[in-house]
Amino acid sequence: MKIEPYTRIEHITVETPDGPLRYHVLRRYDETNISGSHYGLDWWRIPAEPPKSRLRKIAERLNGFFAKKSQAP
């Protein structure tokens, strides 16, 4: 099983033996500033290697968890 961020904010793709699944990660947003600038997301300035967001950190932890679980006897 492999978990990858699908977009920078709210979707992850999970690779399973049956094929890819796409999940929506819930997060609250300020309705008055839905563009994301409140969270420091500059869509017109995406670097080649973006900093690790909270979503990417969670995906890495989940990948590590499932890797350890699959190696257990």
Jmol script that loads the backbone (N, CA, C; Angstrom):
load data "model"
ATOM      1  N   MET A   1       0.850  -1.165   0.000  1.00  0.00           N
ATOM      2  CA  MET A   1       0.000   0.000   0.000  1.00  0.00           C
ATOM      3  C   MET A   1       0.899   1.233   0.000  1.00  0.00           C
ATOM      4  N   LYS A   2       0.576   2.202  -0.830  1.00  0.00           N
ATOM      5  CA  LYS A   2       1.364   3.432  -0.916  1.00  0.00           C
ATOM      6  C   LYS A   2       0.413   4.616  -0.915  1.00  0.00           C
ATOM      7  N   ILE A   3       0.741   5.639  -0.136  1.00  0.00           N
ATOM      8  CA  ILE A   3      -0.110   6.819  -0.014  1.00  0.00           C
ATOM      9  C   ILE A   3       0.648   8.022  -0.547  1.00  0.00           C
ATOM     10  N   GLU A   4       0.056   8.744  -1.486  1.00  0.00           N
ATOM     11  CA  GLU A   4       0.666   9.924  -2.094  1.00  0.00           C
ATOM     12  C   GLU A   4      -0.323  11.081  -2.067  1.00  0.00           C
ATOM     13  N   PRO A   5       0.163  12.312  -1.833  1.00  0.00           N
ATOM     14  CA  PRO A   5      -0.728  13.466  -1.975  1.00  0.00           C
ATOM     15  C   PRO A   5      -1.146  13.623  -3.432  1.00  0.00           C
ATOM     16  N   TYR A   6      -2.418  13.878  -3.681  1.00  0.00           N
ATOM     17  CA  TYR A   6      -2.909  14.061  -5.043  1.00  0.00           C
ATOM     18  C   TYR A   6      -2.842  15.526  -5.437  1.00  0.00           C
ATOM     19  N   THR A   7      -3.222  16.402  -4.541  1.00  0.00           N
ATOM     20  CA  THR A   7      -3.060  17.843  -4.729  1.00  0.00           C
ATOM     21  C   THR A   7      -2.364  18.373  -3.495  1.00  0.00           C
ATOM     22  N   ARG A   8      -2.087  19.642  -3.478  1.00  0.00           N
ATOM     23  CA  ARG A   8      -1.350  20.193  -2.351  1.00  0.00           C
ATOM     24  C   ARG A   8      -2.201  20.348  -1.101  1.00  0.00           C
ATOM     25  N   ILE A   9      -3.524  20.267  -1.219  1.00  0.00           N
ATOM     26  CA  ILE A   9      -4.342  20.575  -0.051  1.00  0.00           C
ATOM     27  C   ILE A   9      -5.128  19.391   0.474  1.00  0.00           C
ATOM     28  N   GLU A  10      -6.005  18.823  -0.318  1.00  0.00           N
ATOM     29  CA  GLU A  10      -7.055  18.045   0.316  1.00  0.00           C
ATOM     30  C   GLU A  10      -7.279  16.639  -0.211  1.00  0.00           C
ATOM     31  N   HIS A  11      -6.508  16.146  -1.147  1.00  0.00           N
ATOM     32  CA  HIS A  11      -6.736  14.799  -1.656  1.00  0.00           C
ATOM     33  C   HIS A  11      -5.465  13.966  -1.540  1.00  0.00           C
ATOM     34  N   ILE A  12      -5.632  12.688  -1.258  1.00  0.00           N
ATOM     35  CA  ILE A  12      -4.511  11.754  -1.302  1.00  0.00           C
ATOM     36  C   ILE A  12      -4.922  10.575  -2.176  1.00  0.00           C
ATOM     37  N   THR A  13      -3.951   9.995  -2.846  1.00  0.00           N
ATOM     38  CA  THR A  13      -4.185   8.793  -3.635  1.00  0.00           C
ATOM     39  C   THR A  13      -3.545   7.630  -2.896  1.00  0.00           C
ATOM     40  N   VAL A  14      -4.293   6.567  -2.709  1.00  0.00           N
ATOM     41  CA  VAL A  14      -3.802   5.379  -2.023  1.00  0.00           C
ATOM     42  C   VAL A  14      -3.719   4.259  -3.047  1.00  0.00           C
ATOM     43  N   GLU A  15      -2.507   3.736  -3.248  1.00  0.00           N
ATOM     44  CA  GLU A  15      -2.314   2.612  -4.162  1.00  0.00           C
ATOM     45  C   GLU A  15      -2.563   1.318  -3.402  1.00  0.00           C
ATOM     46  N   THR A  16      -3.485   0.518  -3.872  1.00  0.00           N
ATOM     47  CA  THR A  16      -3.796  -0.774  -3.262  1.00  0.00           C
ATOM     48  C   THR A  16      -3.637  -1.860  -4.315  1.00  0.00           C
ATOM     49  N   PRO A  17      -3.615  -3.120  -3.914  1.00  0.00           N
ATOM     50  CA  PRO A  17      -3.530  -4.203  -4.910  1.00  0.00           C
ATOM     51  C   PRO A  17      -4.695  -4.188  -5.902  1.00  0.00           C
ATOM     52  N   ASP A  18      -5.843  -3.650  -5.489  1.00  0.00           N
ATOM     53  CA  ASP A  18      -7.004  -3.588  -6.374  1.00  0.00           C
ATOM     54  C   ASP A  18      -6.993  -2.371  -7.289  1.00  0.00           C
ATOM     55  N   GLY A  19      -6.060  -1.454  -7.095  1.00  0.00           N
ATOM     56  CA  GLY A  19      -5.991  -0.243  -7.902  1.00  0.00           C
ATOM     57  C   GLY A  19      -5.971   0.994  -7.024  1.00  0.00           C
ATOM     58  N   PRO A  20      -5.825   2.170  -7.641  1.00  0.00           N
ATOM     59  CA  PRO A  20      -5.726   3.400  -6.851  1.00  0.00           C
ATOM     60  C   PRO A  20      -7.081   3.838  -6.297  1.00  0.00           C
ATOM     61  N   LEU A  21      -7.046   4.391  -5.095  1.00  0.00           N
ATOM     62  CA  LEU A  21      -8.213   5.001  -4.463  1.00  0.00           C
ATOM     63  C   LEU A  21      -7.881   6.457  -4.196  1.00  0.00           C
ATOM     64  N   ARG A  22      -8.854   7.315  -4.244  1.00  0.00           N
ATOM     65  CA  ARG A  22      -8.623   8.728  -3.964  1.00  0.00           C
ATOM     66  C   ARG A  22      -9.512   9.135  -2.795  1.00  0.00           C
ATOM     67  N   TYR A  23      -8.900   9.664  -1.750  1.00  0.00           N
ATOM     68  CA  TYR A  23      -9.627  10.086  -0.558  1.00  0.00           C
ATOM     69  C   TYR A  23      -9.583  11.595  -0.424  1.00  0.00           C
ATOM     70  N   HIS A  24     -10.598  12.125   0.185  1.00  0.00           N
ATOM     71  CA  HIS A  24     -10.672  13.552   0.473  1.00  0.00           C
ATOM     72  C   HIS A  24     -10.303  13.744   1.937  1.00  0.00           C
ATOM     73  N   VAL A  25      -9.247  14.510   2.201  1.00  0.00           N
ATOM     74  CA  VAL A  25      -8.810  14.782   3.562  1.00  0.00           C
ATOM     75  C   VAL A  25      -9.502  16.051   4.024  1.00  0.00           C
ATOM     76  N   LEU A  26     -10.289  15.935   5.067  1.00  0.00           N
ATOM     77  CA  LEU A  26     -11.067  17.082   5.529  1.00  0.00           C
ATOM     78  C   LEU A  26     -10.192  18.057   6.302  1.00  0.00           C
ATOM     79  N   ARG A  27     -10.412  19.317   6.054  1.00  0.00           N
ATOM     80  CA  ARG A  27      -9.706  20.380   6.767  1.00  0.00           C
ATOM     81  C   ARG A  27     -10.589  21.608   6.729  1.00  0.00           C
ATOM     82  N   ARG A  28     -10.629  22.342   7.809  1.00  0.00           N
ATOM     83  CA  ARG A  28     -11.465  23.537   7.850  1.00  0.00           C
ATOM     84  C   ARG A  28     -10.736  24.708   7.215  1.00  0.00           C
ATOM     85  N   TYR A  29     -11.477  25.487   6.451  1.00  0.00           N
ATOM     86  CA  TYR A  29     -10.922  26.669   5.806  1.00  0.00           C
ATOM     87  C   TYR A  29     -11.705  27.895   6.230  1.00  0.00           C
ATOM     88  N   ASP A  30     -11.031  29.008   6.192  1.00  0.00           N
ATOM     89  CA  ASP A  30     -11.688  30.280   6.440  1.00  0.00           C
ATOM     90  C   ASP A  30     -12.516  30.605   5.198  1.00  0.00           C
ATOM     91  N   GLU A  31     -13.833  30.652   5.334  1.00  0.00           N
ATOM     92  CA  GLU A  31     -14.696  30.848   4.168  1.00  0.00           C
ATOM     93  C   GLU A  31     -14.470  32.199   3.502  1.00  0.00           C
ATOM     94  N   THR A  32     -13.993  33.173   4.251  1.00  0.00           N
ATOM     95  CA  THR A  32     -13.761  34.487   3.657  1.00  0.00           C
ATOM     96  C   THR A  32     -12.480  34.509   2.840  1.00  0.00           C
ATOM     97  N   ASN A  33     -11.619  33.516   3.021  1.00  0.00           N
ATOM     98  CA  ASN A  33     -10.335  33.502   2.321  1.00  0.00           C
ATOM     99  C   ASN A  33     -10.102  32.102   1.759  1.00  0.00           C
ATOM    100  N   ILE A  34     -11.002  31.641   0.924  1.00  0.00           N
ATOM    101  CA  ILE A  34     -10.948  30.275   0.420  1.00  0.00           C
ATOM    102  C   ILE A  34      -9.801  30.059  -0.564  1.00  0.00           C
ATOM    103  N   SER A  35      -9.198  31.137  -1.071  1.00  0.00           N
ATOM    104  CA  SER A  35      -8.110  30.989  -2.043  1.00  0.00           C
ATOM    105  C   SER A  35      -6.896  30.314  -1.441  1.00  0.00           C
ATOM    106  N   GLY A  36      -6.770  30.319  -0.124  1.00  0.00           N
ATOM    107  CA  GLY A  36      -5.646  29.652   0.506  1.00  0.00           C
ATOM    108  C   GLY A  36      -4.508  30.577   0.862  1.00  0.00           C
ATOM    109  N   SER A  37      -4.614  31.860   0.550  1.00  0.00           N
ATOM    110  CA  SER A  37      -3.507  32.757   0.862  1.00  0.00           C
ATOM    111  C   SER A  37      -3.313  32.899   2.365  1.00  0.00           C
ATOM    112  N   HIS A  38      -4.369  32.642   3.141  1.00  0.00           N
ATOM    113  CA  HIS A  38      -4.243  32.687   4.597  1.00  0.00           C
ATOM    114  C   HIS A  38      -3.288  31.605   5.088  1.00  0.00           C
ATOM    115  N   TYR A  39      -3.190  30.500   4.358  1.00  0.00           N
ATOM    116  CA  TYR A  39      -2.321  29.397   4.737  1.00  0.00           C
ATOM    117  C   TYR A  39      -0.971  29.465   4.032  1.00  0.00           C
ATOM    118  N   GLY A  40      -0.692  30.546   3.321  1.00  0.00           N
ATOM    119  CA  GLY A  40       0.598  30.708   2.668  1.00  0.00           C
ATOM    120  C   GLY A  40       0.755  29.906   1.395  1.00  0.00           C
ATOM    121  N   LEU A  41      -0.334  29.636   0.698  1.00  0.00           N
ATOM    122  CA  LEU A  41      -0.249  28.861  -0.536  1.00  0.00           C
ATOM    123  C   LEU A  41      -0.256  29.811  -1.730  1.00  0.00           C
ATOM    124  N   ASP A  42       0.885  29.997  -2.328  1.00  0.00           N
ATOM    125  CA  ASP A  42       0.994  30.856  -3.506  1.00  0.00           C
ATOM    126  C   ASP A  42       1.002  29.957  -4.731  1.00  0.00           C
ATOM    127  N   TRP A  43      -0.143  29.839  -5.385  1.00  0.00           N
ATOM    128  CA  TRP A  43      -0.267  28.913  -6.505  1.00  0.00           C
ATOM    129  C   TRP A  43       0.582  29.330  -7.698  1.00  0.00           C
ATOM    130  N   TRP A  44       0.894  30.603  -7.831  1.00  0.00           N
ATOM    131  CA  TRP A  44       1.673  31.056  -8.977  1.00  0.00           C
ATOM    132  C   TRP A  44       3.166  30.924  -8.722  1.00  0.00           C
ATOM    133  N   ARG A  45       3.576  30.543  -7.512  1.00  0.00           N
ATOM    134  CA  ARG A  45       4.992  30.384  -7.186  1.00  0.00           C
ATOM    135  C   ARG A  45       5.223  29.028  -6.539  1.00  0.00           C
ATOM    136  N   ILE A  46       5.016  27.958  -7.281  1.00  0.00           N
ATOM    137  CA  ILE A  46       5.235  26.620  -6.739  1.00  0.00           C
ATOM    138  C   ILE A  46       6.683  26.233  -7.033  1.00  0.00           C
ATOM    139  N   PRO A  47       7.505  26.026  -5.999  1.00  0.00           N
ATOM    140  CA  PRO A  47       8.911  25.674  -6.234  1.00  0.00           C
ATOM    141  C   PRO A  47       9.041  24.258  -6.790  1.00  0.00           C
ATOM    142  N   ALA A  48      10.217  23.964  -7.330  1.00  0.00           N
ATOM    143  CA  ALA A  48      10.455  22.631  -7.883  1.00  0.00           C
ATOM    144  C   ALA A  48      10.315  21.564  -6.802  1.00  0.00           C
ATOM    145  N   GLU A  49      10.796  21.844  -5.615  1.00  0.00           N
ATOM    146  CA  GLU A  49      10.667  20.920  -4.482  1.00  0.00           C
ATOM    147  C   GLU A  49       9.895  21.643  -3.384  1.00  0.00           C
ATOM    148  N   PRO A  50       8.569  21.496  -3.351  1.00  0.00           N
ATOM    149  CA  PRO A  50       7.783  22.230  -2.360  1.00  0.00           C
ATOM    150  C   PRO A  50       8.096  21.771  -0.945  1.00  0.00           C
ATOM    151  N   PRO A  51       7.982  22.665   0.030  1.00  0.00           N
ATOM    152  CA  PRO A  51       8.199  22.249   1.410  1.00  0.00           C
ATOM    153  C   PRO A  51       7.148  21.219   1.817  1.00  0.00           C
ATOM    154  N   LYS A  52       7.503  20.405   2.764  1.00  0.00           N
ATOM    155  CA  LYS A  52       6.577  19.352   3.177  1.00  0.00           C
ATOM    156  C   LYS A  52       5.408  19.958   3.944  1.00  0.00           C
ATOM    157  N   SER A  53       4.238  19.757   3.419  1.00  0.00           N
ATOM    158  CA  SER A  53       3.032  20.240   4.074  1.00  0.00           C
ATOM    159  C   SER A  53       2.590  19.223   5.124  1.00  0.00           C
ATOM    160  N   ARG A  54       1.573  19.596   5.862  1.00  0.00           N
ATOM    161  CA  ARG A  54       1.027  18.689   6.860  1.00  0.00           C
ATOM    162  C   ARG A  54       0.516  17.408   6.199  1.00  0.00           C
ATOM    163  N   LEU A  55      -0.080  17.544   5.017  1.00  0.00           N
ATOM    164  CA  LEU A  55      -0.597  16.380   4.298  1.00  0.00           C
ATOM    165  C   LEU A  55       0.529  15.434   3.892  1.00  0.00           C
ATOM    166  N   ARG A  56       1.637  15.985   3.385  1.00  0.00           N
ATOM    167  CA  ARG A  56       2.769  15.139   2.986  1.00  0.00           C
ATOM    168  C   ARG A  56       3.391  14.439   4.195  1.00  0.00           C
ATOM    169  N   LYS A  57       3.473  15.141   5.332  1.00  0.00           N
ATOM    170  CA  LYS A  57       4.019  14.522   6.539  1.00  0.00           C
ATOM    171  C   LYS A  57       3.136  13.373   7.005  1.00  0.00           C
ATOM    172  N   ILE A  58       1.816  13.568   6.954  1.00  0.00           N
ATOM    173  CA  ILE A  58       0.888  12.504   7.344  1.00  0.00           C
ATOM    174  C   ILE A  58       1.019  11.318   6.398  1.00  0.00           C
ATOM    175  N   ALA A  59       1.136  11.591   5.091  1.00  0.00           N
ATOM    176  CA  ALA A  59       1.275  10.512   4.108  1.00  0.00           C
ATOM    177  C   ALA A  59       2.554   9.714   4.352  1.00  0.00           C
ATOM    178  N   GLU A  60       3.659  10.391   4.688  1.00  0.00           N
ATOM    179  CA  GLU A  60       4.913   9.691   4.972  1.00  0.00           C
ATOM    180  C   GLU A  60       4.779   8.810   6.208  1.00  0.00           C
ATOM    181  N   ARG A  61       4.128   9.334   7.248  1.00  0.00           N
ATOM    182  CA  ARG A  61       3.947   8.538   8.466  1.00  0.00           C
ATOM    183  C   ARG A  61       3.077   7.308   8.198  1.00  0.00           C
ATOM    184  N   LEU A  62       2.014   7.484   7.414  1.00  0.00           N
ATOM    185  CA  LEU A  62       1.155   6.348   7.092  1.00  0.00           C
ATOM    186  C   LEU A  62       1.897   5.314   6.252  1.00  0.00           C
ATOM    187  N   ASN A  63       2.711   5.777   5.295  1.00  0.00           N
ATOM    188  CA  ASN A  63       3.498   4.838   4.486  1.00  0.00           C
ATOM    189  C   ASN A  63       4.460   4.047   5.366  1.00  0.00           C
ATOM    190  N   GLY A  64       5.104   4.733   6.335  1.00  0.00           N
ATOM    191  CA  GLY A  64       6.005   4.048   7.261  1.00  0.00           C
ATOM    192  C   GLY A  64       5.270   3.038   8.122  1.00  0.00           C
ATOM    193  N   PHE A  65       4.083   3.408   8.578  1.00  0.00           N
ATOM    194  CA  PHE A  65       3.278   2.505   9.405  1.00  0.00           C
ATOM    195  C   PHE A  65       2.903   1.246   8.633  1.00  0.00           C
ATOM    196  N   PHE A  66       2.421   1.415   7.397  1.00  0.00           N
ATOM    197  CA  PHE A  66       2.010   0.257   6.614  1.00  0.00           C
ATOM    198  C   PHE A  66       3.207  -0.579   6.174  1.00  0.00           C
ATOM    199  N   ALA A  67       4.371   0.053   5.978  1.00  0.00           N
ATOM    200  CA  ALA A  67       5.567  -0.710   5.618  1.00  0.00           C
ATOM    201  C   ALA A  67       5.986  -1.600   6.785  1.00  0.00           C
ATOM    202  N   LYS A  68       5.950  -1.059   8.015  1.00  0.00           N
ATOM    203  CA  LYS A  68       6.295  -1.857   9.194  1.00  0.00           C
ATOM    204  C   LYS A  68       5.278  -2.973   9.404  1.00  0.00           C
ATOM    205  N   LYS A  69       4.012  -2.663   9.174  1.00  0.00           N
ATOM    206  CA  LYS A  69       2.958  -3.649   9.389  1.00  0.00           C
ATOM    207  C   LYS A  69       3.070  -4.799   8.386  1.00  0.00           C
ATOM    208  N   SER A  70       3.460  -4.502   7.153  1.00  0.00           N
ATOM    209  CA  SER A  70       3.570  -5.556   6.138  1.00  0.00           C
ATOM    210  C   SER A  70       4.800  -6.434   6.371  1.00  0.00           C
ATOM    211  N   GLN A  71       5.825  -5.921   7.079  1.00  0.00           N
ATOM    212  CA  GLN A  71       7.024  -6.705   7.357  1.00  0.00           C
ATOM    213  C   GLN A  71       6.862  -7.589   8.588  1.00  0.00           C
ATOM    214  N   ALA A  72       5.869  -7.307   9.421  1.00  0.00           N
ATOM    215  CA  ALA A  72       5.661  -8.100  10.639  1.00  0.00           C
ATOM    216  C   ALA A  72       5.234  -9.519  10.271  1.00  0.00           C
ATOM    217  N   PRO A  73       5.722 -10.510  11.042  1.00  0.00           N
ATOM    218  CA  PRO A  73       5.368 -11.910  10.712  1.00  0.00           C
ATOM    219  C   PRO A  73       3.915 -12.234  10.973  1.00  0.00           C
TER     220      PRO A  73
END
end "model"
wireframe off; spacefill off
backbone 0.3
color backbone group
